[in-house]
């Protein structure tokens, strides 16, 4: 297992390098620059700003200068957030996004797995059809539609919960954004868990367990659930990374200081270093979570571990 982890970690290096290279040149293809929106600055000041941030040099020279900074752990200063480095902005926004994402994903796994398992155990019955109908509804309704509905219903009309703000991560302020993030993921996990459970329940070793007279709850909890979780675990890697760093709409609606909002503002302002820093961080997070998924595969499926 250790050799596998080391091998996967080494293969991640060229992957991150390719992502950095593509993102570096793609963002510079877009028209405009980080100082184009400044109000009527003299040409001399704009030129001094470009020199200060090495933007007056050829693009290939800027590229190698940026790579050198990354290797030293320096993602550069933000062009638009004065007196802040990209590392400081990511360090500030990531805990907010991480907390929201982990709560949403944790609830999605628990609720989705439970609903999917119940639907599989009652396949083609009313319970199964009801769960799958709710799952399809949850998948088709995006969170940027669900969030305003929840805000109007529970915040504006009923006054049960605050409609925005972080307030240091208080529970009341987290309920609405976590719910908006969680509902589509519950639906997706429920469908995956149902499909995995239906397939596992038809396997030979489950028939053998039933032939030995084991209670159904023991068969489901000890034998079937592990196999049913395999497609869910596969989905969790990129889904968790996406929900942690890509919840920009939710962060905008509820005015949350997460990493997604910095990414959008950086893209709109042509803040090259901020966009690059978030892209690199996001890529590394996806690779790390996919590695965790592969390791979990070995614990859930002995065949994968032996291979």
C-alpha angles and dihedrals in degrees: 000000000000091000090051092051092049092048093049091047091053092049089052092065097070089041092057090044091055091048092049092049095048094045093047095055097035094057090052092052089065113093120256133033140240094269100040093095094055112118113259097313116178116255091246093059093046090050091050090051091051091050092048091056095037091245092131091068125088115280094246090053091049088051095055091043090054092047090052090053092049092052087054092049094252116129092180133241124304113254094212106028099069119221091010128108122214090246091056092049093049090046089052098047102036098070090056094049091042093053093048093045096048093048091048094045093045092053091044092054094047097044096036094049092048093049093044093049092049090049092050093049089053097039117180092005129114092269091053093049092047094051093047091047090053090046093053090047091051092049095048095048108074121219093244086065096041094049097061091044091053090045093053095043102042101023111031103029104029098027091216098130138022113262097216149358133072103243092192093307098300117179094243092055092048099052099079099042093043091049092049091050094042104051099069090045092051089055094049094046091047092056093047093046092049093051092047093047093049091052094046094048089059094052125110098246091055089052089050091051091051091048089055089057100248115163115259093241090055091049092051097042100041105029115015100040095063093054092043090055094059096086089042092053090049089055095046097068102065092024093059092046090048095048093046098049102019102055090106095133092053091046090051094047095048095034095240122167095231132143093258093065091052090052094053093045090048092052093048092047095043088240094169099186094047093050091046092048093052092045092051092046092048092049093049090049092052092049091048094049092047088053089052089050092053091050091049088052089064092055095045098043118037091198091063091047093053092049 
